[in-house]
Structures are given as C-alpha cells and as structure tokens.
C-alpha cells in the first residue's frame, strides 16, 4: 500500500507530497508494529503517521510523532508498518 503525505500525514522531516509505503494493512494491531513507525487508522477517526507504543490498558495505544505531543490511550482500527518513504 502507499499513501501520499498531506497536511494531516506530513510530519517534520516529511514534506507534503512524499510517498509513504506501508503494509500489509489488516484489522487490529500486530505485535510487530509496536515501537515502529506506522500508518494507523484511529477507530472512528483519522489516518495518521505515528510511532506506536503500548497504552495503559489492553487494546489502547500511545501514538508518538515528531511534531506533536503524544496521544495517549487511543483505540485503533488497524496499524501497518512503514516500509519506505520517498520524496516525489
């Protein structure tokens, strides 16, 4: 899968228009995603580019980024590891 960084996904040092390759996308969050840069789908919310950490309870996650405070105890629909990022 691929996404184009827009103002919602683009984070320093990423720039708008860069290609973000990720996958595979599946329901839930695989253990391999923890501690990694991922594209995540917040349950009933936006798709974000974040580093994924465990939350305070099972099924909740801490989302960290380069340019914003962490989001604590977020419920996700899915997460997929970033494979590559390329300027366009």
Backbone bond lengths (Angstrom), bond angles and torsions (degrees), N, CA, C in turn:
res aa  C-N    CA-C-N  psi(-1)  N-CA   C-N-CA  omega(-1)  CA-C   N-CA-C  phi
1 X - - - 1.449 - - 1.527 108.10 -
2 X 1.318 115.11 156.21 1.460 120.67 177.51 1.521 108.95 -141.96
3 X 1.316 114.82 150.53 1.459 121.74 175.40 1.516 107.15 -134.43
4 X 1.304 116.30 154.40 1.454 121.80 174.42 1.519 106.70 -102.90
5 X 1.330 116.15 127.30 1.461 119.74 179.84 1.521 109.30 -63.57
6 X 1.340 115.63 125.79 1.457 120.69 173.97 1.516 107.46 -117.99
7 X 1.296 117.73 -170.85 1.462 119.25 -177.11 1.523 112.65 -64.24
8 X 1.341 118.40 -17.33 1.461 120.44 176.67 1.522 111.19 -86.46
9 X 1.335 117.62 -35.75 1.463 121.34 -179.64 1.518 112.87 -90.91
10 X 1.326 118.26 -31.73 1.462 121.55 -173.59 1.524 110.50 -65.25
11 X 1.304 114.48 127.00 1.456 121.14 178.39 1.515 107.23 -134.33
12 X 1.294 116.52 147.63 1.445 120.06 176.67 1.522 108.08 -60.47
13 X 1.304 123.54 127.66 1.450 128.70 10.46 1.525 114.79 -91.53
14 X 1.324 119.51 9.82 1.465 120.55 176.97 1.518 110.35 -73.13
15 X 1.318 115.05 153.27 1.447 120.07 177.01 1.521 109.46 -122.97
16 X 1.305 115.32 153.08 1.456 120.50 178.85 1.523 109.91 -55.55
17 X 1.331 116.25 135.28 1.451 121.93 179.20 1.520 114.34 97.63
18 X 1.330 118.55 -13.31 1.462 120.79 178.14 1.528 109.57 -67.42
19 X 1.331 116.37 152.09 1.464 121.94 179.36 1.522 110.02 -94.18
20 X 1.311 115.79 132.42 1.468 122.68 178.74 1.520 106.83 -117.50
21 X 1.335 116.23 115.29 1.464 121.36 179.70 1.527 108.28 -98.39
22 X 1.329 116.05 131.79 1.458 120.11 -177.16 1.520 109.99 -147.55
23 X 1.321 114.85 165.08 1.458 117.36 174.20 1.507 111.71 151.15
24 X 1.291 115.77 173.55 1.463 124.19 -10.05 1.524 110.74 -78.99
25 X 1.300 115.14 151.00 1.465 122.16 177.56 1.525 108.08 -85.53
26 X 1.310 116.80 133.96 1.460 120.69 177.70 1.513 109.07 -153.67
27 X 1.294 116.85 164.84 1.464 120.79 179.13 1.530 108.99 -65.26
28 X 1.300 116.36 140.26 1.449 121.19 178.03 1.518 112.16 84.64
29 X 1.337 114.60 -170.82 1.461 121.34 -176.74 1.522 108.64 -127.09
30 X 1.321 116.80 117.52 1.463 121.38 178.99 1.530 110.00 -75.79
31 X 1.315 115.66 147.12 1.468 122.29 179.05 1.533 110.88 -54.44
32 X 1.327 117.02 -34.93 1.471 121.26 -177.85 1.529 113.02 -64.63
33 X 1.316 117.70 -14.96 1.462 121.38 179.62 1.529 112.79 -80.20
34 X 1.317 117.48 -23.02 1.465 120.68 -175.96 1.523 110.93 -63.92
35 X 1.323 115.53 130.91 1.449 122.10 179.94 1.526 113.68 81.26
36 X 1.323 117.68 4.26 1.462 122.55 -176.02 1.524 111.03 -115.08
37 X 1.328 114.97 157.57 1.458 120.78 172.68 1.522 107.96 -72.99
38 X 1.333 116.78 126.76 1.461 122.03 -174.44 1.523 111.48 -138.00
39 X 1.319 114.77 156.40 1.457 121.44 163.32 1.523 104.54 -91.52
40 X 1.324 116.62 124.88 1.462 120.87 -176.85 1.525 110.26 -123.65
41 X 1.312 115.22 145.74 1.463 121.61 174.40 1.518 107.41 -108.64
42 X 1.332 116.33 109.59 1.459 120.74 176.72 1.523 107.30 -67.76
43 X 1.331 116.01 134.24 1.467 119.42 179.49 1.528 108.83 -58.60
44 X 1.335 115.73 123.87 1.464 122.50 -177.49 1.526 112.21 57.13
45 X 1.344 116.58 34.41 1.458 120.18 -178.47 1.518 112.30 -150.69
46 X 1.325 116.67 -160.15 1.456 121.62 -173.60 1.534 113.41 -78.62
47 X 1.324 114.54 166.18 1.457 122.19 170.11 1.525 106.55 -95.39
48 X 1.342 116.02 131.11 1.457 121.38 -173.23 1.522 111.27 -132.52
49 X 1.316 115.96 160.54 1.457 123.29 172.13 1.519 106.98 -106.32
50 X 1.337 117.12 111.66 1.464 121.06 -173.54 1.522 110.83 -146.33
51 X 1.327 116.21 156.89 1.457 121.57 167.47 1.517 106.51 -86.35
52 X 1.320 115.60 130.34 1.458 122.13 -170.23 1.529 111.21 -99.48
53 X 1.330 116.60 128.09 1.470 123.12 176.11 1.522 109.03 -129.34
54 X 1.323 116.20 161.90 1.471 120.26 176.26 1.520 110.27 -66.87
55 X 1.332 115.46 145.60 1.454 121.07 175.10 1.523 110.11 -91.80
56 X 1.320 116.25 -168.37 1.459 121.01 -176.64 1.527 113.16 -77.31
57 X 1.348 116.29 -17.57 1.465 120.58 178.97 1.521 109.50 -138.87
58 X 1.319 114.82 161.44 1.461 120.92 177.85 1.531 109.84 -57.88
59 X 1.335 115.92 134.85 1.451 121.15 178.75 1.519 114.38 87.42
60 X 1.341 117.11 -1.79 1.462 121.67 177.88 1.527 108.98 -117.45
61 X 1.339 115.83 149.53 1.458 120.19 -174.73 1.518 111.24 -135.38
62 X 1.327 114.39 152.86 1.463 122.61 172.51 1.522 106.31 -98.41
63 X 1.325 116.80 127.49 1.458 122.36 -179.40 1.524 108.74 -109.42
64 X 1.335 116.69 119.67 1.459 121.83 -178.13 1.517 110.21 -112.59
65 X 1.335 115.90 145.68 1.460 120.67 177.80 1.514 109.98 -139.84
66 X 1.347 114.79 172.85 1.458 120.63 -178.33 1.518 112.06 -79.27
67 X 1.320 118.26 -23.21 1.461 119.60 -168.58 1.525 114.56 -128.38
68 X 1.321 117.29 16.00 1.463 119.55 -178.71 1.524 109.21 -150.61
69 X 1.321 116.89 155.92 1.469 118.91 175.81 1.526 110.27 -62.51
70 X 1.332 117.68 153.76 1.470 119.74 178.35 1.528 111.66 -62.05
71 X 1.322 114.84 149.38 1.465 121.37 171.98 1.518 106.09 -100.30
72 X 1.308 116.54 123.35 1.459 122.14 -175.17 1.521 112.10 -96.45
73 X 1.332 115.47 142.97 1.464 123.39 171.94 1.534 113.29 49.56
74 X 1.325 114.16 58.58 1.462 122.38 -179.72 1.528 108.92 -98.30
75 X 1.315 116.66 136.37 1.474 121.96 175.37 1.520 107.59 -91.21
76 X 1.347 116.50 129.57 1.466 121.87 -177.23 1.525 111.39 -111.52
77 X 1.335 115.71 146.03 1.459 121.16 171.62 1.524 109.45 -80.68
78 X 1.354 116.69 -39.61 1.457 121.26 177.89 1.525 109.81 -163.27
79 X 1.333 114.38 164.61 1.460 122.26 174.89 1.519 108.07 -144.82
80 X 1.329 116.56 145.65 1.461 122.00 178.01 1.529 108.38 -140.11
81 X 1.334 116.11 133.26 1.463 120.81 -178.81 1.524 111.31 -66.05
82 X 1.321 115.08 142.36 1.461 120.93 173.70 1.522 107.59 -75.71
83 X 1.336 115.78 130.44 1.458 122.40 -179.49 1.523 110.34 -96.60
84 X 1.342 116.41 -38.99 1.467 120.30 -175.80 1.521 108.40 -160.95
85 X 1.325 115.77 152.80 1.470 123.18 174.28 1.513 106.76 -132.95
86 X 1.335 116.27 130.11 1.457 120.97 -176.81 1.521 110.85 -134.69
87 X 1.338 115.54 137.73 1.468 117.67 171.93 1.515 109.42 -66.43
88 X 1.293 116.11 151.52 1.471 120.70 179.02 1.504 111.01 -91.96
